[in-house]
Amino acid sequence: MRYALVAAVFLSAACVVPGQERSGSSAMDAEPSGVKGVADRRVVGQDVVGQRVAGHRVSGHRVSGGAAPGYIGESTCAVCHRRISASYRTHGMSQSFFPPRSEAVIEDFSEKKNHFYHAASDFHYKMVQKGDTFSVRRYQLDDLGEAVNVHEQVVTHVLGSGHHSRGYVYLTEVGEMFQMPIAWYTQEQSWGMAPGYDTPGHDDFARPISRACMFCHNAYPDVAVGSDSYGHPETFPADLPSGIGCERCHGPGVGHVKVAHDDNSTLRAVRASIVNPSSLDRDLQMDVCMQCHLQPTSKMTSFTRLFGVSDYAYKPGQHLHDYMLHFDFDMTPPLWERFEIDSAAYRLRGSKCFIQSGKTDGGSGKSVVGGGRGGHGGAMTCTTCHDPHEKAPSSGAAAFYRGKCYSCHDVDACSLERASTEKDATRPPADDCIACHMPKRRTDDVVHVVMTDHYIQRFKPDGDLLAPLSETPSPASYVTRFYDPVHAPAGASGEVYVAMQRAKDGAEGAIDLLGAAIAKASPTSPEPFVELGNAELSRGNHAVAAVAFRRALELIPGDSPARRALVDADLGVAMAGLGKHEEAVRHFRDSLAKFERSPDTHFNLAATLVRMKIAGARLEAEQHYLEAIRLRPHYTKAHFNLANLYARSKRFSEAIVHYRESLSLDPRSVIGHENLGSALLYTKDYDGALRVWRRGYKLDPNDVGIYRRMAMLRVTCPDASLRHLQGGLNLALRAAGLAPNDVRVGMTLAVALLENDRIEESMRVAERAVRMGANEIDAALISAIGLSRLGKDGASAALRESVRAAEKHPSGTEMRRYLLGKAKSLVVAGP
């Protein structure tokens, strides 16, 4: 996780606070492999695919190099395997990821159906299709019913086949990918919030997509060596594959193609040159499926790569436990009672059918579960029931899967009387094995989707399995352990992995546990040190974080500049948190020298420069904020901080532009509304300021800042139509009730009392504010104006003295300007 430094209010110095933005860029450590050859051949590294493949003429087929070498793409496979290729294109896996196209539309974009209102966040969404272009428009409605805080994002890729649902993502110019907040739910034929978004504080358009996310949704992209390593920026090339191709199950195909077009090759050699999962042993065959379909739970961090293993390293035929580790959990309710969208393998592997399949009855050789025709020697695998090359039948499914059950079980084994279905319409037909033993259920994590439960059980669970569900937060208490302890790292090394997962999920005491595990194991990989550093940053322990990041830098190879750059930037955040701003700036500059396309590093450098208040710092900070926005246009915090910078420089028109942009990206920001209103006030757009502030205090009825600012405007506004003395006083009293010891609130209340002719009370409140630290010049102005209005002796002298003091110590605050103007007018008017 990367951290961003945030400036809070433009009227005060920028404060450095850890945020949650992530870093990334599309620039790789090296140029991607692959150059066009001649004579209809493409040369990639040392691999050459010629024109002739198994008797067919093929040209222009690219072979991947770099991080995942030797992949040729399913279009090459289709040359020889036409029937399988055609049937596979109807399978959900082949449709898992693709650019929007009109012929693939299953959603309802009609004017009557393309609007969705999310009450929890008060966001309206409108989904629009124009030819091959899809977009999502988010907005809110103000008191007049007009759209405000509008943000529209073009969809660059569709995520999911749509057999159950579809999600949407967008890829930025520098290769960062983010998820859209809206999804299409096919079974309900409706739009709704994407999984995990049905909360008031969801990520909207800012949820980053990592390589780990995309691992299961698409074929491997062609990227440079090392660019899929841990700690490398989470970015993707513009030219992405479309869908999970043949090679995710069969492995890289370039060797197969070479052997196939060699006239001297035998059929056996051709077949041996590619992985056929059906010829693997049971565990390796299951591993092919479980690389994507084994997720104990989506609610927690349930899997991780082994240290030193890159994201695109797994190939079919390898043991999955040499690539990744899965974790199991103790939860409330127990994990086993949860049914999630990607829990098929997890549930299947707990089934008696799966556990006992392949075992024999004594010495007879007969499978204990029946005929022994599934998997290897009766051992059940995923492909016992599923053909990965073809879409499951939509009609006649009961008979189709009944046949799969009968391949192991005796026909007469079912104890359900057929006649009972005639009397009880709620019971499934006696010959529908799946309806009883693998019933469809609504998933707990994607609550708009109904799927088949792959836990094969003797009795169907009680209750309505299809009843509507609401999204629930992650469990509060849990214990992480290895799902497959036999093949997991043992001893201190294993403790590091477990502690890392607990720290990622925010378990109580997990950070200290991770530190202790690292001290005990002394790992030689940078991963645990980076995770420890990020965890320590999250709780403000910058000194310990800095130590962890320095150790990580020692362990990252020198030929991985992008990885080193981001840890250098993390170290800069730690130094800024310790108040060592010059050192922080040095680390940020070093980071950008190695990897200049990191939005977060530009942002953090800018925020630190502003805090240092050195000559030329604002101008340089402005350039880094602008670069962060160029690299990540929806960077909310960069727009906000840049607006603060402009406001402090009295460039209010430019500040307003970026405040509005930050609010279009994050309409729930109270401080964003507060600051935008203040900028509008400085441009004399009093009505605009009031409207913005009204929206702000609706977000947080207890926000003192907005009450204070609205109160000041109501009692001092030059526009008489907007001035409301009693209303302003009520707002000031409300703010004082919320923050009785806030000196700014106290002075605002004093002004409101003064303008409502409660003069002596106003003077007492101002005196109390001064005792708490308020500016004495402002209090003196209030006192002098009050004395003048009361006709007290010495009022004229007090006015002249207070005016001289205010002019000698000018202030840009709205209160000082107003009080000084009032006092001057009384001096001119005389006694």
Secondary structure, 3 states (H helix, E strand, C coil): CCCCECCCCCCCCCCCCECCCCCCCCCCCCCCCCEECCCCCEEECCEEECCEECCEECCCCCCCCCCCCCCCCHHHHHHHCHHHHHHHCCCHHHHCEECCCHHHCCCCCCCCCCEEEECCCCEEEEEEEECCEEEEEEEEECCCCCEEEEEEEEECEEECCCCCEEEEEEECCCCCEEECCEEEECCCCEEEECCCCCCCCCCCCCEEECHHHHHCCCCCCCCCCCCCCCCCCCCCCCCCCCCCCCHHHHCCCHHHHHHHCCCCCCHHHHHHCCCCHHHCCHHHHHHHHHHHHCCCCCCCCCEEECCCCCCCCCCCCCCHHHCEEEEEECCCCCHHHCCCCCCHHHHHCCCHHHHHCCCECCCCCCECCCCCCCCECCECCHHHCCCCCCCCCCCCHHHHHHHHHHCCCCHHHCCCCCCHHHHCCCCCCCCCHHHHHCCEEECCCCCCCEEECCCCCCCCCCCCCCCCCCCCCCCCCCCEEECCHHHCCCHHHHHHHHHHHHHHCCCCCHHHHHHHHHHHHCCCCCHHHHHHHHHHHHCCCHHHHHHHHHHHHHHCCCCCHHHHHHHHHHHHHHHHHCCCHHHHHHHHHHHHHHCCCCHHHHHHHHHHHHHHCCCCHHHHHHHHHHHHHHHCCCCHHHHHHHHHHHHHCCCHHHHHHHHHHHHHHCCCCHHHHHHHHHHHHHCCCHHHHHHHHHHHHHHCCCCHHHHHHHHHHHHHCCCCCCCCHHHHHHHHHHHHHHCCCCHHHHHHHHHHHHHCCCHHHHHHHHHHHHHCCCCHHHHHHHHHHHHHHHCCCCHHHHHHHHHHHHHHCCCCCHHHHHHHHHHHHHHHHCC
